[in-house]
Amino acid sequence: MTCKAEIPYGAYWSTPFARWQGSFANLHSIEFAAHVAKNELAKRNIDPKVFDYGALGFSVPQKHSFYGLPWLTGLMGAGQAGGPTLMQACATGVRTLLAAAQEIEVSLCNTALVINCDRTSNGPHLYYPNPKGPGGTGVAEDWVMENFGCDPLGRHSMLQTAENVAKKHGITTAEQHEVVLRREAQYREALADNSAFLKRFMTLPFDVPAPNFRKIVGTLEGDEGINHSTPEGLAKLKPVVDGGTVTFGGQTHPADGNAGLVVTTAAKARELSRDPKIAVRLHGFGLARAALAHMPEATVPAAQQALDQAGKSIKDLAAIKTHNPFAVNDLLFARQTGADLKSMNNFGCSLVWGHPQAPMGTRAIIELIEELALRGGGWGLFTGCAAGDTAMAVVLEVGDA
């Protein structure tokens, strides 16, 4: 199928991602996303008044996040635009893109803003009152740390889902470390020529604002907190879980940041595009859920659903991006689909640049578009797992307008 909605080429952006407790640790994620979006739209000569819909995604609440998307659009000068605030953990990037595409498909809007943001740093500590509890006390929760460590349905950690899949499919530590080294090498290609690839969608150097957004307190030359692994260093690492296979080197790190993109009609896309000769078309979406505590497996059926909707196969794809919180994810995906393990995730992926959850998928989709543009066009897939053993995927095409 072909959606009515398109992404205007170049009408998207991402901040660098900063390892948690780093340069973005004290920035309110929604206010920060509005600050960045306002600046990035101005650089692209896109008037915020053009938007008649928006979708905001996050997975870590911030103060006043109850007001969600309308607050963010109001802050950035698009107060006429309303819309939902969505949360689907690491699948939020695809979920918000789909929400915008659906709105355009049924002619309820013309031009939508998709914004995803998260700050895993300094996550909220919540208290749920219960006057009938022992002594009148309630229940407390550390939003980030406790949910990383415990799926309430099975009482297992996210790490355990990777271990379950590694055991089931016979994936070894050594294989995972080979993937890590390959992914880091691919990311270094994005840093070549003074980060030329990243600068296609990212403002670098990036000015880090103060929490009140009235002054600049620092600059980032790129993503902050990237690992630089060696075969010898990885070989020294022990699995995190006794008897397991996943080391700290074979998994991603929590991070902070935001990313956004514009979704509109084909005609409007030509007007807002950085290059009107290039079209970015959406052709298929997928949603799947794996068995309990087998989260990495969900990416495969989600991808297949999106490919089926697009009428394509893995062999038709010029580029593939995955959310890979664990190297296990890519090994499983390549084995089950026949995708080339070494050519997936060119220029970077969440295994390397980090895991700020909601904006992670948006950045991956942006990088997918830019890789296809560099290739002169073609079809691409992004697929990524999320908490609760779910996954979402999207198939898109970069071609001649």
Secondary structure in CASP SS format (residue, H / E / C, confidence):
PFRMAT SS
TARGET T0000
AUTHOR 0000-0000-0000
METHOD secondary structure of the structure
MODEL  1
M C 1.00
T C 1.00
C C 1.00
K C 1.00
A E 1.00
E E 1.00
I C 1.00
P C 1.00
Y C 1.00
G C 1.00
A C 1.00
Y E 1.00
W E 1.00
S E 1.00
T C 1.00
P C 1.00
F C 1.00
A E 1.00
R E 1.00
W C 1.00
Q C 1.00
G C 1.00
S C 1.00
F C 1.00
A C 1.00
N C 1.00
L C 1.00
H C 1.00
S H 1.00
I H 1.00
E H 1.00
F H 1.00
A H 1.00
A H 1.00
H H 1.00
V H 1.00
A H 1.00
K H 1.00
N H 1.00
E H 1.00
L H 1.00
A H 1.00
K H 1.00
R C 1.00
N C 1.00
I C 1.00
D C 1.00
P H 1.00
K H 1.00
V H 1.00
F C 1.00
D C 1.00
Y E 1.00
G E 1.00
A E 1.00
L E 1.00
G E 1.00
F C 1.00
S C 1.00
V C 1.00
P C 1.00
Q C 1.00
K C 1.00
H C 1.00
S H 1.00
F H 1.00
Y H 1.00
G H 1.00
L H 1.00
P H 1.00
W H 1.00
L H 1.00
T H 1.00
G H 1.00
L H 1.00
M C 1.00
G C 1.00
A C 1.00
G C 1.00
Q C 1.00
A C 1.00
G C 1.00
G C 1.00
P C 1.00
T E 1.00
L E 1.00
M C 1.00
Q C 1.00
A H 1.00
C H 1.00
A H 1.00
T H 1.00
G H 1.00
V H 1.00
R H 1.00
T H 1.00
L H 1.00
L H 1.00
A H 1.00
A H 1.00
A H 1.00
Q H 1.00
E H 1.00
I H 1.00
E H 1.00
V C 1.00
S C 1.00
L C 1.00
C C 1.00
N C 1.00
T E 1.00
A E 1.00
L E 1.00
V E 1.00
I E 1.00
N E 1.00
C E 1.00
D E 1.00
R E 1.00
T C 1.00
S C 1.00
N C 1.00
G C 1.00
P C 1.00
H E 1.00
L E 1.00
Y E 1.00
Y E 1.00
P C 1.00
N C 1.00
P C 1.00
K C 1.00
G C 1.00
P H 1.00
G H 1.00
G H 1.00
T C 1.00
G C 1.00
V E 1.00
A E 1.00
E E 1.00
D E 1.00
W H 1.00
V H 1.00
M H 1.00
E H 1.00
N H 1.00
F H 1.00
G H 1.00
C C 1.00
D E 1.00
P C 1.00
L C 1.00
G C 1.00
R C 1.00
H E 1.00
S C 1.00
M H 1.00
L H 1.00
Q H 1.00
T H 1.00
A H 1.00
E H 1.00
N H 1.00
V H 1.00
A H 1.00
K H 1.00
K H 1.00
H H 1.00
G C 1.00
I C 1.00
T C 1.00
T H 1.00
A H 1.00
E H 1.00
Q H 1.00
H H 1.00
E H 1.00
V H 1.00
V H 1.00
L H 1.00
R H 1.00
R H 1.00
E H 1.00
A H 1.00
Q H 1.00
Y H 1.00
R H 1.00
E H 1.00
A H 1.00
L C 1.00
A H 1.00
D H 1.00
N H 1.00
S H 1.00
A C 1.00
F C 1.00
L H 1.00
K H 1.00
R H 1.00
F C 1.00
M C 1.00
T C 1.00
L C 1.00
P C 1.00
F E 1.00
D E 1.00
V E 1.00
P E 1.00
A C 1.00
P C 1.00
N C 1.00
F C 1.00
R C 1.00
K C 1.00
I E 1.00
V E 1.00
G E 1.00
T E 1.00
L E 1.00
E C 1.00
G C 1.00
D C 1.00
E E 1.00
G C 1.00
I C 1.00
N C 1.00
H C 1.00
S C 1.00
T C 1.00
P H 1.00
E H 1.00
G H 1.00
L H 1.00
A H 1.00
K C 1.00
L C 1.00
K C 1.00
P C 1.00
V C 1.00
V C 1.00
D C 1.00
G C 1.00
G C 1.00
T C 1.00
V C 1.00
T C 1.00
F H 1.00
G H 1.00
G H 1.00
Q E 1.00
T C 1.00
H C 1.00
P E 1.00
A E 1.00
D E 1.00
G E 1.00
N E 1.00
A E 1.00
G E 1.00
L E 1.00
V E 1.00
V E 1.00
T E 1.00
T E 1.00
A H 1.00
A H 1.00
K H 1.00
A H 1.00
R H 1.00
E H 1.00
L H 1.00
S C 1.00
R C 1.00
D C 1.00
P C 1.00
K C 1.00
I E 1.00
A E 1.00
V E 1.00
R E 1.00
L E 1.00
H E 1.00
G E 1.00
F E 1.00
G E 1.00
L E 1.00
A E 1.00
R E 1.00
A C 1.00
A C 1.00
L C 1.00
A C 1.00
H C 1.00
M H 1.00
P H 1.00
E H 1.00
A H 1.00
T H 1.00
V H 1.00
P H 1.00
A H 1.00
A H 1.00
Q H 1.00
Q H 1.00
A H 1.00
L H 1.00
D H 1.00
Q H 1.00
A H 1.00
G C 1.00
K C 1.00
S C 1.00
I H 1.00
K H 1.00
D H 1.00
L C 1.00
A C 1.00
A E 1.00
I E 1.00
K E 1.00
T E 1.00
H E 1.00
N C 1.00
P C 1.00
F E 1.00
A H 1.00
V H 1.00
N H 1.00
D H 1.00
L H 1.00
L H 1.00
F H 1.00
A H 1.00
R H 1.00
Q H 1.00
T H 1.00
G C 1.00
A C 1.00
D C 1.00
L C 1.00
K C 1.00
S C 1.00
M C 1.00
N C 1.00
N C 1.00
F C 1.00
G C 1.00
C C 1.00
S H 1.00
L H 1.00
V H 1.00
W H 1.00
G C 1.00
H E 1.00
P C 1.00
Q C 1.00
A H 1.00
P H 1.00
M H 1.00
G H 1.00
T H 1.00
R H 1.00
A H 1.00
I H 1.00
I H 1.00
E H 1.00
L H 1.00
I H 1.00
E H 1.00
E H 1.00
L H 1.00
A H 1.00
L H 1.00
R C 1.00
G C 1.00
G C 1.00
G E 1.00
W E 1.00
G E 1.00
L E 1.00
F E 1.00
T E 1.00
G E 1.00
C E 1.00
A E 1.00
A C 1.00
G C 1.00
D C 1.00
T E 1.00
A E 1.00
M E 1.00
A E 1.00
V E 1.00
V E 1.00
L E 1.00
E E 1.00
V E 1.00
G E 1.00
D E 1.00
A C 1.00
END
